[in-house]
Amino acid sequence: MALKASDTATQMLWVGNNQRTIDLARHLREHGLWMNAIRPPKEQPGSARMRITLTAAHPSHRILIAYWRVLHGVNV
């Protein structure tokens, strides 16, 4: 998984595999973190990703928790 370069509040986390992206989105929702799974037909096959939108309303500790869960919380 890798973040795409962005100068906006919307970040794209490239996952690649459709099922892994769906599983990641489901896992994060179960833990109170809403990140949209973007996958075909909206994206090219093999380029599924998560859309993450950050705002000033997101406390820094919630962002760090989300980051940790994305990196370590899903075993798919």
RAWO-V509108 format. One record per pair of residues at least 24 apart in sequence whose ideal C-beta (glycine too) atoms are under 8 Angstrom apart, sorted by the first residue. I is the first residue (numbers start at 1). GAP is how many residues later the second one is. D is the distance in Angstrom with one decimal. If there is no record, write none. Layout:
# RAWO-V509108
i:I gap:GAP d:D
i:I gap:GAP d:D
This chain:
# RAWO-V509108
i:1 gap:69 d:7.0
i:1 gap:70 d:7.9
i:4 gap:45 d:7.6
i:9 gap:44 d:5.6
i:9 gap:45 d:5.0
i:9 gap:46 d:6.2
i:10 gap:41 d:6.3
i:10 gap:42 d:7.1
i:10 gap:43 d:5.0
i:10 gap:44 d:8.0
i:11 gap:40 d:7.8
i:11 gap:41 d:4.4
i:11 gap:42 d:7.6
i:11 gap:43 d:6.9
i:12 gap:26 d:7.7
i:12 gap:37 d:5.0
i:12 gap:38 d:7.3
i:12 gap:39 d:6.2
i:12 gap:40 d:7.5
i:13 gap:36 d:5.9
i:13 gap:37 d:4.2
i:13 gap:39 d:6.0
i:13 gap:57 d:6.7
i:14 gap:33 d:7.0
i:14 gap:35 d:4.9
i:15 gap:33 d:5.3
i:15 gap:34 d:5.8
i:15 gap:35 d:6.2
i:16 gap:30 d:5.8
i:16 gap:31 d:6.7
i:16 gap:32 d:6.1
i:17 gap:29 d:7.6
i:17 gap:31 d:6.3
i:18 gap:30 d:4.9
i:19 gap:57 d:7.5
i:20 gap:28 d:7.5
i:20 gap:56 d:4.9
i:21 gap:27 d:3.9
i:21 gap:28 d:6.8
i:21 gap:29 d:6.5
i:23 gap:51 d:6.5
i:23 gap:53 d:4.6
i:24 gap:26 d:6.4
i:24 gap:46 d:7.1
i:24 gap:50 d:5.1
i:24 gap:52 d:6.9
i:25 gap:25 d:6.6
i:27 gap:42 d:7.5
i:27 gap:46 d:6.2
i:27 gap:47 d:4.9
i:28 gap:38 d:7.2
i:28 gap:41 d:6.2
i:28 gap:42 d:7.2
i:28 gap:45 d:7.7
i:31 gap:38 d:6.0
i:31 gap:42 d:7.0
i:33 gap:29 d:8.0
i:33 gap:32 d:7.6
i:33 gap:33 d:4.9
i:33 gap:36 d:6.5
i:35 gap:31 d:7.6
